[in-house]
Amino acid sequence: MSALTFTLKKDLVQRLNLSPLTPDLLAEKSAKDIAAILLWYGKQQIRADEAFDITGTDASHIVFKNSSDKLDYIGSQMKSGSITIEGNAGNYLAFQMRKGEINLNGNALDFAASGMAGGTLKVNGNVADFLGGAIIGERRGMRGGMVIVTGNAGDRVGDQMRRGIILIEGNVGQYCASRMLAGTIGVLGKVGEYIGFGMRRGTLLLTQTPTLHATMQDCGMHTLPFLSLMFNAFQDLPTRFAQIKQN
């Protein structure tokens, strides 16, 4: 069977909520039922086939083609299967994702992986602010899973992050790991100001020395045995972090 493919055909003016289009929600639906699914488009609802040309039958693997940064909540609360996105994604990519795999070949907007509890998100591009961070009103951001970004990330990466791993091959903006509760963030590029602002626990892996602010102090050189175990666990990942051999 070929992947269930949604090719965007509508010139979007408003934001389109794609939270109903996940492998677990579409698993038992017919092609007719999928076409009739209602999606929030701004303040109104439209049918899925009004926005997309829909082909393929294998709902365990969903593909979004010609994707736009006006497509929000892709992979929201996803519990199984895989999603491939050809193009950009909007806000809340992989929001509260539980299991499965999402691959984005493009850029994503704010709050990617917010509330994520499991699964893998790989972004072959850049992400905006609050990657793995808590949405307004929530006290916890990312809670598990793995995020790999081959490009850059914006401000507040891992804000109030509780668990999980975020690996960024490029640069990050200000307030990385702000209010972080636990988990791991790795950055191969440069980091902005105020790194670890309000951070309680967790691990930051940096290849370049950051500018330290008043609440972050240099406590010297140390050998941390757990880092060797962590780097060994990175060896099978599709990321440049797999090339790190030792601390």
VOPA-277254 format. One record per atom (N, C-alpha, C): residue in three letters; x, y, z; atom name. Coordinates in steps of 0.001 Angstrom, whole numbers. Layout:
! residues N
ala/X/Y/Z/CA
...
***
This chain:
! residues 247
met/835/-1200/0/N
met/0/0/0/CA
met/874/1256/0/C
ser/394/2275/-678/N
ser/1127/3540/-720/CA
ser/709/4420/447/C
ala/1599/5310/848/N
ala/1337/6192/1985/CA
ala/125/7074/1716/C
leu/-629/7329/2759/N
leu/-1750/8261/2663/CA
leu/-1170/9667/2525/C
thr/-1404/10292/1379/N
thr/-728/11544/1035/CA
thr/-1727/12687/904/C
phe/-1436/13777/1600/N
phe/-2244/14995/1528/CA
phe/-1405/16072/832/C
thr/-1803/16457/-366/N
thr/-1088/17496/-1112/CA
thr/-1887/18789/-1039/C
leu/-1319/19804/-420/N
leu/-2033/21065/-226/CA
leu/-2335/21717/-1573/C
lys/-3612/22030/-1788/N
lys/-4026/22669/-3035/CA
lys/-4658/24038/-2805/C
lys/-5033/24327/-1572/N
lys/-5710/25580/-1252/CA
lys/-4695/26648/-890/C
asp/-4888/27841/-1420/N
asp/-4048/28980/-1050/CA
asp/-4540/29500/296/C
leu/-3836/29168/1351/N
leu/-4314/29444/2702/CA
leu/-4149/30918/3070/C
val/-5228/31491/3582/N
val/-5211/32846/4122/CA
val/-5227/32788/5646/C
gln/-6034/31873/6193/N
gln/-6101/31653/7630/CA
gln/-5240/30445/8004/C
arg/-5117/30200/9292/N
arg/-4368/29043/9772/CA
arg/-5274/27816/9761/C
leu/-4697/26663/9418/N
leu/-5452/25417/9296/CA
leu/-4964/24427/10348/C
asn/-5884/23910/11150/N
asn/-5577/22991/12246/CA
asn/-5658/21555/11742/C
leu/-4520/20850/11754/N
leu/-4465/19484/11227/CA
leu/-4446/18420/12322/C
ser/-4848/18763/13529/N
ser/-4816/17783/14618/CA
ser/-5646/16526/14352/C
pro/-6725/16557/13536/N
pro/-7460/15311/13278/CA
pro/-6748/14349/12325/C
leu/-5664/14779/11691/N
leu/-5030/13961/10654/CA
leu/-3757/13305/11185/C
thr/-3924/12294/12029/N
thr/-2798/11514/12540/CA
thr/-3031/10041/12236/C
pro/-1978/9236/12161/N
pro/-2143/7820/11807/CA
pro/-3122/7067/12699/C
asp/-3061/7293/14004/N
asp/-3959/6557/14904/CA
asp/-5415/6955/14725/C
leu/-5692/8219/14406/N
leu/-7071/8660/14219/CA
leu/-7643/8239/12868/C
leu/-6794/8023/11880/N
leu/-7267/7681/10534/CA
leu/-7196/6194/10235/C
ala/-6711/5393/11177/N
ala/-6421/3978/10913/CA
ala/-7620/3199/10402/C
glu/-8804/3436/10914/N
glu/-9983/2647/10549/CA
glu/-10927/3380/9605/C
lys/-10508/4498/9063/N
lys/-11403/5302/8234/CA
lys/-11234/4991/6749/C
ser/-12332/5065/6021/N
ser/-12312/4886/4572/CA
ser/-11858/6178/3904/C
ala/-11556/6086/2612/N
ala/-11142/7277/1864/CA
ala/-12237/8338/1883/C
lys/-13479/7903/1805/N
lys/-14606/8838/1832/CA
lys/-14697/9543/3177/C
asp/-14506/8780/4249/N
asp/-14568/9369/5590/CA
asp/-13434/10368/5811/C
ile/-12234/10030/5329/N
ile/-11088/10927/5493/CA
ile/-11318/12236/4749/C
ala/-11851/12141/3544/N
ala/-12109/13345/2750/CA
ala/-13110/14271/3425/C
ala/-14025/13692/4211/N
ala/-15094/14479/4835/CA
ala/-14720/15033/6206/C
ile/-13528/14718/6708/N
ile/-13119/15224/8025/CA
ile/-13103/16751/8015/C
leu/-13667/17341/9063/N
leu/-13721/18794/9168/CA
leu/-12489/19315/9901/C
leu/-11881/20335/9323/N
leu/-10685/20956/9884/CA
leu/-10977/22421/10179/C
trp/-10506/22882/11331/N
trp/-10689/24293/11653/CA
trp/-9770/25149/10781/C
tyr/-10401/26092/10070/N
tyr/-9697/27019/9188/CA
tyr/-10070/28427/9634/C
gly/-9201/29018/10460/N
gly/-9584/30266/11095/CA
gly/-10735/30016/12048/C
lys/-11854/30713/11853/N
lys/-13030/30553/12714/CA
lys/-14108/29686/12077/C
gln/-13807/29053/10970/N
gln/-14769/28175/10322/CA
gln/-14150/26809/10096/C
gln/-14968/25850/9677/N
gln/-14498/24509/9382/CA
gln/-14644/24211/7898/C
ile/-13663/23512/7351/N
ile/-13725/23074/5960/CA
ile/-13405/21586/5900/C
arg/-13848/20931/4834/N
arg/-13546/19519/4643/CA
arg/-12077/19343/4266/C
ala/-11542/18183/4617/N
ala/-10141/17906/4293/CA
ala/-9893/17961/2793/C
asp/-10857/17474/2001/N
asp/-10642/17470/548/CA
asp/-10823/18844/-88/C
glu/-11259/19845/680/N
glu/-11262/21215/178/CA
glu/-9859/21810/214/C
ala/-9060/21345/1156/N
ala/-7706/21875/1315/CA
ala/-6652/21022/631/C
phe/-6919/19712/493/N
phe/-5901/18780/10/CA
phe/-6426/17885/-1109/C
asp/-5526/17528/-2012/N
asp/-5719/16360/-2866/CA
asp/-5251/15156/-2054/C
ile/-6093/14151/-1925/N
ile/-5807/13016/-1049/CA
ile/-5624/11754/-1877/C
thr/-4469/11112/-1736/N
thr/-4171/9873/-2451/CA
thr/-3566/8869/-1476/C
gly/-3483/7616/-1907/N
gly/-2881/6581/-1079/CA
gly/-3859/6027/-57/C
thr/-3468/4920/558/N
thr/-4368/4221/1479/CA
thr/-3740/3850/2820/C
asp/-2430/3871/2927/N
asp/-1763/3407/4147/CA
asp/-1715/4524/5182/C
ala/-2694/4520/6098/N
ala/-2790/5592/7090/CA
ala/-1716/5508/8163/C
ser/-992/4385/8230/N
ser/88/4295/9216/CA
ser/1276/5173/8827/C
his/1329/5554/7571/N
his/2370/6481/7098/CA
his/1689/7602/6329/C
ile/1657/8787/6922/N
ile/1021/9951/6318/CA
ile/2093/10880/5762/C
val/1834/11418/4572/N
val/2745/12375/3946/CA
val/1973/13659/3650/C
phe/2530/14796/4052/N
phe/1991/16099/3678/CA
phe/2938/16720/2657/C
lys/2418/16979/1460/N
lys/3228/17583/407/CA
lys/2801/19033/184/C
asn/3736/19814/-347/N
asn/3492/21233/-588/CA
asn/3067/21931/702/C
ser/3646/21508/1806/N
ser/3210/21969/3125/CA
ser/3547/23446/3344/C
ser/2754/24079/4199/N
ser/2857/25518/4439/CA
ser/3019/25805/5925/C
asp/3610/26953/6253/N
asp/3745/27324/7662/CA
asp/2426/27808/8267/C
lys/1351/27721/7500/N
lys/17/27978/8046/CA
lys/-679/26698/8497/C
leu/21/25571/8424/N
leu/-538/24291/8860/CA
leu/-98/24023/10298/C
asp/-1028/24185/11234/N
asp/-725/24034/12657/CA
asp/-1109/22646/13173/C
tyr/-519/22274/14298/N
tyr/-857/21046/15030/CA
tyr/-647/19772/14207/C
ile/329/19747/13341/N
ile/643/18500/12633/CA
ile/1193/17492/13637/C
gly/612/16298/13655/N
gly/1058/15258/14580/CA
gly/643/15475/16017/C
ser/-344/16329/16252/N
ser/-783/16608/17617/CA
ser/-1344/15359/18290/C
gln/-848/15033/19472/N
gln/-1284/13886/20277/CA
gln/-1160/12562/19519/C
met/-258/12501/18606/N
met/-29/11293/17792/CA
met/416/10125/18671/C
lys/-153/8945/18408/N
lys/117/7778/19246/CA
lys/748/6611/18495/C
ser/884/6697/17179/N
ser/1478/5595/16411/CA
ser/1803/6078/15008/C
gly/2546/5227/14263/N
gly/2798/5502/12859/CA
gly/3854/6559/12612/C
ser/3850/7078/11395/N
ser/4842/8080/11003/CA
ser/4199/9143/10126/C
ile/4770/10337/10189/N
ile/4344/11458/9355/CA
ile/5583/12064/8710/C
thr/5521/12274/7402/N
thr/6579/12962/6665/CA
thr/5999/14251/6103/C
ile/6718/15353/6288/N
ile/6246/16663/5843/CA
ile/7231/17222/4832/C
glu/6748/17445/3619/N
glu/7575/18029/2562/CA
glu/7204/19499/2425/C
gly/8016/20353/3014/N
gly/7714/21774/3062/CA
gly/7783/22255/4499/C
asn/7180/23396/4774/N
asn/7245/23973/6114/CA
asn/6057/23548/6968/C
ala/6176/23743/8264/N
ala/5101/23454/9213/CA
ala/4856/24695/10062/C
gly/3627/24798/10574/N
gly/3263/25951/11379/CA
gly/3585/25777/12848/C
asn/2706/26295/13691/N
asn/2886/26211/15137/CA
asn/2457/24845/15674/C
tyr/3002/24475/16815/N
tyr/2581/23286/17567/CA
tyr/2822/21973/16820/C
leu/3880/21890/16072/N
leu/4265/20620/15453/CA
leu/4575/19604/16546/C
ala/4001/18397/16434/N
ala/4215/17317/17414/CA
ala/3740/17703/18812/C
phe/2717/18533/18890/N
phe/2173/18964/20179/CA
phe/1616/17765/20945/C
gln/2098/17554/22155/N
gln/1663/16449/23021/CA
gln/1763/15085/22322/C
met/2720/14933/21472/N
met/2961/13657/20782/CA
met/3323/12575/21796/C
arg/2810/11351/21575/N
arg/3037/10251/22505/CA
arg/3984/9189/21939/C
lys/3753/8764/20715/N
lys/4584/7749/20078/CA
lys/4659/8044/18587/C
gly/5529/7282/17899/N
gly/5637/7435/16461/CA
gly/6826/8279/16044/C
glu/6814/8673/14786/N
glu/7946/9407/14209/CA
glu/7435/10468/13251/C
ile/7999/11667/13359/N
ile/7682/12762/12448/CA
ile/8978/13266/11840/C
asn/9002/13369/10514/N
asn/10151/13919/9797/CA
asn/9696/15137/9003/C
leu/10287/16282/9297/N
leu/9966/17527/8608/CA
leu/11133/17934/7730/C
asn/10878/18061/6447/N
asn/11890/18544/5509/CA
asn/11576/19997/5173/C
gly/11839/20850/6123/N
gly/11520/22263/6012/CA
gly/11680/22916/7373/C
asn/11054/24077/7548/N
asn/11156/24826/8795/CA
asn/9845/24769/9571/C
ala/9917/24967/10880/N
ala/8735/24960/11740/CA
ala/8668/26255/12538/C
leu/7450/26648/12890/N
leu/7247/27850/13691/CA
leu/7318/27524/15187/C
asp/6582/28263/16003/N
asp/6731/28211/17459/CA
asp/6122/26958/18096/C
phe/6630/26638/19271/N
phe/6101/25599/20157/CA
phe/6147/24195/19556/C
ala/7104/23924/18692/N
ala/7296/22544/18228/CA
ala/7658/21662/19416/C
ala/7079/20467/19471/N
ala/7341/19474/20529/CA
ala/6900/19932/21911/C
ser/6050/20939/21996/N
ser/5535/21351/23299/CA
ser/4651/20250/23874/C
gly/4895/19855/25094/N
gly/4113/18795/25716/CA
gly/4402/17405/25189/C
met/5400/17266/24360/N
met/5749/15957/23781/CA
met/6164/14991/24891/C
ala/5633/13753/24830/N
ala/5921/12769/25873/CA
ala/6639/11537/25350/C
gly/6703/11357/24041/N
gly/7363/10190/23471/CA
gly/7459/10314/21967/C
gly/8149/9354/21353/N
gly/8329/9394/19910/CA
gly/9543/10210/19506/C
thr/9680/10404/18195/N
thr/10835/11114/17637/CA
thr/10374/12167/16646/C
leu/10906/13360/16776/N
leu/10692/14442/15820/CA
leu/12041/14839/15251/C
lys/12170/14766/13918/N
lys/13388/15253/13274/CA
lys/13029/16372/12314/C
val/13697/17510/12483/N
val/13478/18680/11642/CA
val/14725/18906/10806/C
asn/14601/18696/9512/N
asn/15703/18973/8590/CA
asn/15575/20421/8116/C
gly/15801/21317/9042/N
gly/15629/22740/8799/CA
gly/15735/23487/10111/C
asn/15062/24624/10196/N
asn/15111/25469/11389/CA
asn/13781/25438/12137/C
val/13831/25766/13410/N
val/12609/25928/14201/CA
val/12637/27304/14854/C
ala/11456/27821/15153/N
ala/11356/29147/15760/CA
ala/11445/29042/17283/C
asp/10679/29833/17993/N
asp/10819/29934/19448/CA
asp/10083/28817/20199/C
phe/10500/28608/21448/N
phe/9847/27689/22386/CA
phe/9845/26242/21898/C
leu/10905/25809/21264/N
leu/11037/24390/20924/CA
leu/11044/23572/22211/C
gly/10101/22638/22349/N
gly/10019/21839/23564/CA
gly/9607/22624/24792/C
gly/9132/23851/24596/N
gly/8772/24710/25716/CA
gly/7305/24599/26093/C
ala/6978/25120/27247/N
ala/5599/25093/27735/CA
ala/4770/26171/27051/C
ile/3534/25811/26681/N
ile/2628/26812/26142/CA
ile/2131/27697/27278/C
ile/1542/28825/26930/N
ile/1047/29766/27932/CA
ile/-5/29085/28806/C
gly/178/29158/30104/N
gly/-749/28546/31040/CA
gly/-312/27185/31537/C
glu/661/26573/30867/N
glu/1177/25272/31294/CA
glu/2451/25462/32119/C
arg/2702/24540/33035/N
arg/3884/24630/33887/CA
arg/4984/23677/33447/C
arg/4723/22874/32440/N
arg/5729/21946/31935/CA
arg/5723/21962/30414/C
gly/6914/21871/29855/N
gly/7036/21786/28411/CA
gly/7167/20342/27966/C
met/8203/20047/27229/N
met/8449/18686/26747/CA
met/8642/17731/27923/C
arg/8042/16523/27823/N
arg/8053/15567/28930/CA
arg/8675/14226/28556/C
gly/9175/14096/27358/N
gly/9788/12848/26923/CA
gly/9978/12854/25422/C
gly/10619/11798/24919/N
gly/10839/11702/23487/CA
gly/12158/12318/23057/C
met/12345/12358/21746/N
met/13598/12818/21146/CA
met/13294/13824/20044/C
val/14010/14953/20057/N
val/13912/15962/19001/CA
val/15297/16196/18430/C
ile/15417/16119/17100/N
ile/16675/16401/16407/CA
ile/16419/17523/15407/C
val/17213/18581/15475/N
val/17098/19717/14558/CA
val/18432/19890/13851/C
thr/18433/19814/12529/N
thr/19691/19942/11789/CA
thr/20087/21396/11560/C
gly/19143/22314/11739/N
gly/19425/23730/11548/CA
gly/19499/24481/12865/C
asn/18929/25685/12874/N
asn/18967/26551/14045/CA
asn/17632/26537/14786/C
ala/17651/26995/16023/N
ala/16438/27139/16827/CA
ala/16400/28543/17418/C
gly/15182/29016/17707/N
gly/15009/30367/18215/CA
gly/15208/30472/19719/C
asp/14462/31384/20328/N
asp/14590/31640/21763/CA
asp/13808/30616/22585/C
arg/14195/30510/23850/N
arg/13475/29715/24855/CA
arg/13392/28234/24508/C
val/14423/27673/23941/N
val/14456/26224/23722/CA
val/14374/25512/25072/C
gly/13460/24550/25203/N
gly/13355/23771/26428/CA
gly/12818/24529/27621/C
asp/12064/25593/27385/N
asp/11503/26351/28505/CA
asp/10586/25450/29345/C
gln/10889/25307/30617/N
gln/10153/24438/31552/CA
gln/10120/22975/31091/C
met/11131/22569/30379/N
met/11248/21179/29923/CA
met/11360/20245/31123/C
arg/10641/19114/31071/N
arg/10603/18184/32203/CA
arg/11407/16916/31947/C
arg/11348/16369/30749/N
arg/12115/15177/30372/CA
arg/12367/15227/28874/C
gly/13147/14229/28398/N
gly/13387/14109/26971/CA
gly/14742/14649/26554/C
ile/15000/14568/25246/N
ile/16284/14988/24681/CA
ile/16031/15877/23472/C
ile/16692/17021/23429/N
ile/16666/17921/22278/CA
ile/18097/18096/21791/C
leu/18359/17752/20536/N
leu/19690/17881/19942/CA
leu/19609/18847/18765/C
ile/20369/19938/18834/N
ile/20336/20988/17817/CA
ile/21718/21115/17206/C
glu/21811/20916/15904/N
glu/23114/20944/15243/CA
glu/23576/22360/14915/C
gly/22662/23312/14859/N
gly/23010/24690/14552/CA
gly/23083/25560/15794/C
asn/22665/26810/15642/N
asn/22703/27784/16730/CA
asn/21341/27888/17417/C
val/21343/28423/18632/N
val/20087/28688/19335/CA
val/20082/30126/19826/C
gly/18876/30637/20091/N
gly/18728/32016/20522/CA
gly/18890/32191/22020/C
gln/18246/33209/22542/N
gln/18375/33558/23954/CA
gln/17545/32636/24849/C
tyr/17917/32604/26114/N
tyr/17173/31895/27158/CA
tyr/17026/30402/26874/C
cys/18017/29795/26277/N
cys/18002/28341/26094/CA
cys/17974/27665/27466/C
ala/17108/26678/27635/N
ala/16949/25932/28896/CA
ala/16407/26796/30026/C
ser/15686/27844/29691/N
ser/15100/28685/30736/CA
ser/14089/27888/31557/C
arg/14168/28006/32860/N
arg/13250/27347/33809/CA
arg/13205/25828/33604/C
met/14264/25273/33086/N
met/14321/23835/32793/CA
met/14265/23028/34087/C
leu/13440/21977/34086/N
leu/13259/21127/35258/CA
leu/14090/19856/35184/C
ala/14249/19301/34006/N
ala/15042/18081/33799/CA
ala/15123/17830/32301/C
gly/15884/16784/31928/N
gly/16056/16474/30515/CA
gly/17431/16875/30015/C
thr/17614/16776/28694/N
thr/18913/17051/28076/CA
thr/18733/17906/26834/C
ile/19553/18945/26713/N
ile/19606/19775/25508/CA
ile/21051/19826/25036/C
gly/21283/19498/23769/N
gly/22609/19581/23174/CA
gly/22621/20578/22033/C
val/23668/21383/21940/N
val/23796/22397/20890/CA
val/25213/22342/20328/C
leu/25339/22142/19024/N
leu/26659/22118/18396/CA
leu/27127/23507/17974/C
gly/26204/24431/17786/N
gly/26556/25778/17353/CA
gly/26651/26754/18517/C
lys/26359/28007/18236/N
lys/26428/29061/19238/CA
lys/25119/29135/20024/C
val/25220/29643/21240/N
val/24026/29867/22059/CA
val/23928/31346/22399/C
gly/22689/31834/22511/N
gly/22470/33235/22825/CA
gly/22649/33541/24303/C
glu/22265/34732/24686/N
glu/22431/35190/26068/CA
glu/21445/34506/27013/C
tyr/21759/34574/28285/N
tyr/20897/34120/29382/CA
tyr/20619/32622/29327/C
ile/21601/31853/28925/N
ile/21428/30404/28888/CA
ile/21187/29877/30304/C
gly/20243/28944/30437/N
gly/19952/28343/31732/CA
gly/19304/29284/32728/C
phe/18643/30323/32256/N
phe/18019/31295/33156/CA
phe/16891/30619/33952/C
gly/17009/30584/35265/N
gly/16000/29947/36102/CA
gly/16022/28432/36043/C
met/17066/27853/35482/N
met/17174/26391/35343/CA
met/17338/25737/36714/C
arg/16609/24637/36951/N
arg/16688/23922/38224/CA
arg/17554/22669/38114/C
arg/17277/21848/37130/N
arg/18038/20619/36906/CA
arg/18156/20413/35405/C
gly/18783/19281/35029/N
gly/18912/18963/33620/CA
gly/20357/19027/33157/C
thr/20556/18696/31884/N
thr/21899/18642/31304/CA
thr/21952/19483/30042/C
leu/22980/20338/29951/N
leu/23251/21119/28748/CA
leu/24577/20664/28161/C
leu/24558/20249/26895/N
leu/25770/19837/26189/CA
leu/26100/20905/25153/C
leu/27215/21594/25337/N
leu/27599/22693/24456/CA
leu/29001/22463/23924/C
thr/29220/22794/22661/N
thr/30555/22685/22079/CA
thr/31301/24009/22115/C
gln/30592/25089/22446/N
gln/31225/26399/22538/CA
gln/30907/27018/23896/C
thr/31888/27684/24469/N
thr/31718/28284/25789/CA
thr/30717/29432/25721/C
pro/29655/29381/26522/N
pro/28649/30445/26477/CA
pro/29052/31639/27332/C
thr/28350/32744/27133/N
thr/28496/33894/28022/CA
thr/27658/33633/29266/C
leu/28294/33612/30419/N
leu/27598/33280/31656/CA
leu/26978/34526/32281/C
his/25775/34366/32830/N
his/25120/35471/33524/CA
his/25264/35282/35031/C
ala/24614/36118/35813/N
ala/24883/36194/37252/CA
ala/24598/34902/38003/C
thr/23631/34122/37541/N
thr/23264/32908/38284/CA
thr/23934/31653/37737/C
met/24829/31795/36775/N
met/25584/30654/36233/CA
met/27065/30914/36450/C
gln/27743/29998/37134/N
gln/29148/30187/37459/CA
gln/29984/29025/36918/C
asp/31223/29330/36531/N
asp/32175/28316/36073/CA
asp/32768/27614/37295/C
cys/32535/26296/37397/N
cys/33064/25548/38548/CA
cys/34219/24641/38141/C
gly/34870/24949/37019/N
gly/36072/24230/36642/CA
gly/35822/23036/35739/C
met/36913/22294/35468/N
met/36870/21125/34592/CA
met/36556/19872/35400/C
his/35683/19026/34856/N
his/35315/17790/35539/CA
his/35138/16677/34508/C
thr/35426/15464/34914/N
thr/35140/14286/34099/CA
thr/33847/13658/34604/C
leu/32854/13597/33739/N
leu/31535/13091/34122/CA
leu/31289/11773/33399/C
pro/31390/10645/34101/N
pro/31280/9326/33453/CA
pro/29975/9110/32699/C
phe/28890/9703/33162/N
phe/27611/9447/32502/CA
phe/27574/9995/31076/C
leu/28437/10988/30786/N
leu/28455/11547/29440/CA
leu/28923/10529/28412/C
ser/29871/9677/28766/N
ser/30324/8634/27840/CA
ser/29181/7691/27490/C
leu/28379/7344/28478/N
leu/27219/6491/28223/CA
leu/26206/7200/27333/C
met/26009/8481/27573/N
met/25069/9242/26765/CA
met/25537/9339/25320/C
phe/26830/9637/25119/N
phe/27351/9751/23763/CA
phe/27293/8415/23031/C
asn/27501/7315/23760/N
asn/27356/5990/23142/CA
asn/25928/5767/22662/C
ala/24968/6275/23419/N
ala/23563/6133/23032/CA
ala/23228/6960/21798/C
phe/24039/7984/21508/N
phe/23806/8820/20332/CA
phe/24317/8181/19040/C
gln/25102/7113/19138/N
gln/25807/6581/17977/CA
gln/24880/6140/16846/C
asp/23702/5658/17179/N
asp/22788/5154/16154/CA
asp/21783/6199/15682/C
leu/21915/7430/16153/N
leu/20962/8473/15788/CA
leu/21371/9153/14483/C
pro/20392/9595/13673/N
pro/20693/10278/12410/CA
pro/21031/11748/12642/C
thr/22156/11992/13293/N
thr/22545/13348/13652/CA
thr/24054/13435/13791/C
arg/24591/14641/13688/N
arg/26024/14855/13875/CA
arg/26461/14584/15309/C
phe/25536/14533/16239/N
phe/25885/14178/17615/CA
phe/26422/12757/17696/C
ala/26122/11921/16714/N
ala/26632/10547/16698/CA
ala/28144/10506/16519/C
gln/28747/11612/16057/N
gln/30190/11652/15838/CA
gln/30962/11980/17116/C
ile/30253/12351/18176/N
ile/30918/12657/19441/CA
ile/31329/11358/20110/C
lys/32595/11218/20409/N
lys/33120/9966/20954/CA
lys/33353/10017/22452/C
gln/33720/11157/22975/N
gln/34045/11233/24403/CA
gln/33842/12653/24895/C
asn/33743/12797/26239/N
asn/33583/14122/26815/CA
asn/34938/14780/27034/C
***
